[in-house]
Amino acid sequence: MNLKRMTPAIAALAAVGLLVSSCSSDSGSDPSENAATGDPIKVGQIAPIEAPGLGSAAYAAGMVASVDAFNDRGGVNGRPLELIQCDSMGDPNKEVDCANKMVSEGAVATLADFTPVSSEASSKILLDAGIARIGLNPVNMADFTATNVYTPFSGSLLNLYGMIDMLVAQGKTKLSLMRPDLPVTAQLVGLLTPAVQAKGAEIVNDVAVGTGATDYTQFIAAAERNGAQGVIMALGAADANPIAQSFEQLGSKLTFALGSAGFSQADLQDLGTFATSSTYTGPTPAASSSTDDFPGLKDFLADMEKSGKDELGRENLNGDAMNPWLTVRAFGEVAKDLKDVNKNTVMQGFENAKALDMAGLVPAWTPSAVEPFVIFQRVSNSMMYRMTFDGDVVITDPVQYDLRNPTA
């Protein structure tokens, strides 16, 4: 999901919302001999598929491809998943409409939702209806308190904490925050300061990057002030090219930490020494990672390739592209053992599930095993990956680090 000017971390603080539409799986692939043909099980996804600054069309396409592939393998004991996919278009009212759509159309759960603009209202509608939200990308404090949220991903806000860890682990203790120049993102410094201070570091510059800027050297220069050594970059791919050009033009020595969610392999290949000198972090391995280190990647990549969509080609998949696929996998693991699949049994099934197999891409997952982490009340996976870019592919260190530890 390429959030362009508003990264997932920034979207967590936003308050905007969505257009309602639904679509079903339509990859056009030939069904396998084992394809599911029974009574469909309705599941939903809410996401800003077509939305300025928040558009997540590839993320939504990945969900369709994941459902198609799951159904081709037999679905849930022969029953296919029927995907109700609702495009919120970044409009808060439409995001609420999408939540109501899930209730009215009988979704037994939502899978890999992304609801950045009306999180509290959307969450309340689904919670009151008793609908579990599996694999939600948590981007708002409400997402970390709702008891119907089960997600194996540490999420976009916590990804910023991972960037801090990456920089401090390299001895960078004077940090700049580089963010979009929006009123809502001004809150980020206050949100991150406790975590930075707890690691013996400090944010010495808050650099707001204005929309439509023509001279990006000013932002690099601002980030270098006050002895700064590293940058927490809360900007996405849309700003990366001018940032990279200015970085090289000034010969900057700053170390940038980026979240993998905002960048694909193809994005980074255009960014020169900026990309190769930066460090990356995320809750899932990069799509270009070694299949020897991550054998589960083979199945994921095969399912994406089967869709025939260019945006799901390996080089175009960004850091959160695996989330829908892993979410569908987790749903299938729980639902196959349910005598009757409905919203109540799905909720209870995730409460009772233990050590779900996540293909080795994230740790085995016990959905109900949630613990507080700093200001976040319900976190079930605080493990993150370190990544580097060699000029061609993103390389993921297979040894994860835990955000709960003092340093990465």
Steps between C-alpha positions, in 0.01 A plus 500: 500500500674810383369786713709756315496823700340344805677189615305249704650652813369842406165363396468371854462857619274618221127552509357467144266207336338279191281396165307179519548232240527127506683261278551130484796289398558530127856397428387292204722209599378149428366336815695203622349157538464570871333841460238580761141476372290484817292760679703825506632655821477879491805694614569869456775752451481876554777704337551836324559338163478815289586797721741791455799443727355182646428290192559133562392337174786248500421404861137438402608306191720286723198413711303394191795287382535343845132408516508363144799279577351384830175402327689319224663286770163398641405791724364413844420130478370546146325831564634806312550839656279770348682832529300815573758767425401857581690804372487781755689741271651679798167652608410462871127471433550238231731304728210483745272401211740216421484376860121502485520315167692218667222467757209520256652253252581241763880490507618251762828695535701770329846416372800735473298819543666838467278767656720804568244780490209397719654226712302547819159518333572208264637291784194564718258396225681171443557437871132561583406261218734232638711488184868412546760707315779261401835637381400865537784746434476694829549869435303666780499464877146362474638208302717404798211492747215333308446142620381380159838575338736205445810585303842333471655821362655761724349767278590835357534701819731243651703501180616849599624354828691247292667780306614653829646165605684465170664841536591467869650157433739675258598757763281777359362674808425846359206451268291705261140419417407565136123506444230655278412859587151429628344608829429144603860384451626769737393259775763249400783660697303476821400144422855385429694700761443256792629208292799700378591616850463149640778393262731784605436702186322824413312657211695817421316608183137475387507546122162555333513435124252723320270388222614620161850593615748560221822527703554193715854594595348723767353194672828308497677808637237536773539134592877544540474778759579470869746218446244255369637161398192311383154558357171330581340533157121505526463566128414261220619433148348815349748717691790257482633603158550872578629412848752259345612755239551767767680252725753429224523862390600610852719197567310444822639261760166444671374145547136458405272235648194412292202272546490225240124546456543811285750364249524226241819365346420700184458819706840461663685420179445861391646656815876444463728534803214630711334159481818297551612710798161488675374230732154346500273323742163325490297219659522272194796417274537683171358322196849493344647314797671165465262206474773292666464719809123523462360191324145625558570776250473250216130438560425869547681602183339220300153614604578862410647398162195286427285814509671628184497856634810713443465672836531161668827414325785439743682826419184705561397352834564727795554418866144430606395301193513175700247616756186399307648165399603413856163617629311272262731217606428562870126519438511168319697336781238601755186453286586145389448375855165673554187287472300805392671809359324816613608825663461360851695180440772689310545742790518213747725304270759777498471534877580129536760461222857418600825530305352543152749412226587820312726337240812614688446857379389624841523305827243230575200698617272467801241772427380547859853533640502880515708712734541875552798664334574856613181695419351218289264279698465190280802381301538131412818520292778747571760328280654691209745434217810699404554556128753651265494581129795392286404706196302215348292326766395550861680253725332395824697382801317180601575564868225724635531750782243578767371854543458427872874469547694814601691514169478325163 
